């Protein structure tokens, strides 16, 4: 069964990159999200092939995290397209504030780019010959937007809703905003929409919308009941992302690495209050049990593909 109309193509990516959503309209197209900077060359090649000679007119971001904006510069330079971003992230992008963009605090990277346009919640934009509503989706990123087409009942959800959950709630962990409350409000707002198919920021498009929402609410309730669970989840996700790019780290260097990255320092101070040696030991044991890493002599090696 085809979930999406033919003018919408989803370039499903593995970690480290987000999905790229290409919306075709006549001889031109728009792209939503550009993947991680380390995959920028691959992103450009995939988009060029999918365009099949069309002109890429616009690149739009759902939010500001590195796996969604990392390829912006390469895509813009290659195709000459305009870049539109959520208005809330515009100051951080314009100043290239690596702390506000969660690059510095997570030891992640992105190539600096300049944006042309800003999108605010309530805007309506035409993509792929369809009218889309830009809706606020704070939580994972407090300035995130999702895009909803009511006629085809399609939601482009970024990291606000996946088939098996949603993205890490950074603001709650770092004490910068009430991210858990915002995530609940976002999920409640999405649950009131008539949706037949979701195009998530990661993973395949899916039609099991009610099941995905139930799973997301259950995960959120678990995090609301136990902040430590939220913190442990975030540390594992962010470290695994970093390790997938670097491939390995000496086990003896891990405590110092964790101590040198502000996300781990802040989370440890707020939730764990333990030595970085103990934090490193727990992290590797847990990721080994999950099959995400393995030990090779004196090194910790990523088990997945980057």
N, C-alpha and C positions, 0 to 999 in steps of 0.2 A: 504494500500500500504506500502510495506517495503521500508524504505528509505535507509537502510544501509546493507552492506553485512553481512552474519551471523558471521563472525569472529570479528566484532566490536560490543561490548556491551557497552551501556551507562548507568551507574548507576546514574540516575537523582536524585539529592539531593535537599532538601529544604534548606532555610537559617537555619544555618549559613554556610553550606559547599558548595563548588563548586561541579559540576558534576565530576564523576570519569569515565574515558574512558578506557575500557579494550580491548586490541587488542590481539587476540588469534592466535597462530601459532604453530600447532602440539602440543607437550607436554609442551610448555612454553608460556608465555604471557608478555606483557608490559602494564603498567598503566600510564595514563596521569592525573596528579593532584590528591591530596590526601585529600582534605577537611580541615575543621577547627579542631584545636586541641581538642576542647571539644567533638567532634564527632569521635575521633580517634578509639575508641573501636568499634563503629558501622561501620566505614569504613573498618576496618580489617575484621569484620564479613561478610560484604557484598562482599568484594573482595575474601575472602576465598570461599564463596559459589559459586561465579561466576567462579572462577578458576576450580572448580570441579576436583581437584587433579593435575592440571597443576602446573608447577613451574613459579613463578613470577620472571622474569629475570631483568626487568628494571622498574624504576619509573622515569618519566620525568615530569618536571614542565613547564608550559607555562610562568609563571612569579612568582614574589616573594611575593605576598600578602598572608595574613594569612589564608584566606579561601581556598587557593590552596596548601600551603606548610605545613599546620598545622599538618597533619597526616604523614608527611614524616618519622619522627623518628620511629613511631609505625609500619608503614608498612615495613620499612627497617629491624627493629629488628625482626619482626614476620616472614618475608618471605626471609630475606637474600639477597634482590635484590640490584643492583647497583642504584645509584641516579644520574641522569643527569639534569643539570639546564642550563638556558641561561647564556652564558659567562659573560654578563654584570652584573649579580647579584652575581657572584662568590665571589668577594672580601667581599661584605656585609655578605654573608652566612658564609664564612670562618672565618671572625672576629666576627660573630654574632652581627652585628651593628644594634641594634634595632631601631635606628632613620632612617637609610637608608632603613630598611625593613618595615618601616611605622608601627611598633608595638608600640613603645613608643608614637608616635605622634597621634595615634588613640585609645589608650587604649585597644589594641587587644593583643592576645597571640599566641605563636607558640612554639613548643618544638624544641630545638636546634638539628640540624642534621649535618652530614658531607656528602658532595657530592663527587662522584667518577669521574664524567665526566662533560664536558662543551660542549654546543651546540652553534654554531654561525650561524647567518643568512647565507644562502647559502649551509649549510650542507644538505646532503641527508641521511635519515635513513630508515631502513626497520622495519615496525611495522605491525603485522598481515598479513605477506606475501605481503604487499604492499609497494611501494616506496613513501616516503613522503619528501617534500621539507620544510625545516625550513625557514620561512620568517620573517623578522623584522616587528614588529607591535607596534611601540611606540605610546604613548598617555596616556592611563590609567596607564600603567607602561612603562617607557621609555626604558626598556630593554626586553620587552615582545617579545615572538615568537608565531607565529601560524604555523600550520602544514597542508600542502596542498598535496593531492594526485591527480595528473592530470588525471590518467587513469579512476578513478571512480568519479572524479570531486567532491571530498569531502574536506571540510575545517574544521579543528579543530581550533576554533577561540579564545578559552580562553575568556577573557573579552573585546577583541577588537571589537566584533560584537555579539550582541544578537538579538533575534527576535524583541525586542522593544527598542533597543538602544545600549549602551555600558557602561563600567564601569566609575566611577568617575575619572575625570582628575586631579589627585592630584598635579602633577608638576606645572600646571598652577595656581592652588589655592595657592600653597606655594611659588611660584616665583622661583622655582629651574630650570625650563626648559620651553620652549614654547610648552606646552602640547596641546593647541588647534590646533596649526599649525601641530604638529605631528599627532594628531588624524585625521585631514583632509587628510594628506598625506597617512596615513594608509588606511582610507576608500577608497580613490581614487585607491590605489594599489589593494585592494581587489576587487573593482568594475571591474578591468581589467582582473580578473581571470575568467575562465569558471567553475562555481560552480553549482552543482545540489542540494547539501545538506550541511547544516552547523551544526556542533556539537558545541554548545556554552558552555561557562563555567557555565552558569546558564540557566535553562529551557530546554525544549525538543528539540531534533534535528528538523530542519525545512527545507522545500524546497522553501519557499517564499523568496528567496534570494533578488530579486530586490526590493520587498516591504520593507524588513528589511533594506536594504541599503538606500532607500529613507527616511525611518523614521529616520535612524541614521544621515543622512546628515541634515535633518530638525532640529533635536535636536541640532546638533552641531552648525548650523547657529544661533539658538536661544541663545546658550551660547556665541557665538562670538559677538552677538549684545548686550548682557547684562551680564557682568561678575557677577553681583549680583545674577542673576538667577542661574548661575553655582554654586556660593557659597551657596545659600540657598538649592539647591538640594543636594550638598555634605554634608552639616551639617545634614540634615534630614536622609540621607542614612547611614552615619557613626554612628550617635547616635542610630538610630533604630537597627543597627547591634549590637551595644554594649548592648542595652536594651534587645534584644532577648536572649542574653546569660545570663544576670544578672536577667532578668525577671521584676525587679521593682527598683525604686529609690524614696526616699522621695522627694516630690516636693520642700521642703525647701532646700534640698541639691543640687538641680540641678545647680543653678548659680555657686556655688563653684566648682562643678565637671567640668563644661564647662571651667571655668577659669583655671583649673588645667591641661587641656589637650592641648598640643601645637597646634594641628590642629585647634581647635575652637578659641584659642587665636590669631593665625596668620590670620585666615580667618576674624575674627571680626575686627582685626586691619586694614586689607587691604580693606575690603568691607563694613562692617556695621558701625563700630565706635560707638557702643552703649554699655550701661552697660550690664553686664552678667545677671542681673535680667530681663532686657528687652529682651535679647536674649532668655533666658529660657522661658519667657512668650510667645513670638512669636513661638518658636519651639513647645511647647506643644499644643498651639491652632491649629497650622497647622497640626500636626500629629493627633490630635483628629479629625479634619475635614476629614482627609484621612482615618480614621479608623485604624491607625497603633498603637495607644495607647489609653488607657482609664484611668480615674481617679478613684481610690478606696480610699475614705476618703482622707488621706494626702499623698498618694503615686501615682506615675505614673507607670502604668503597661503595659507591652508589650501585644498587642492584638493578635499577630501572634504566630506561632509555632516556637520553636527553635530546 
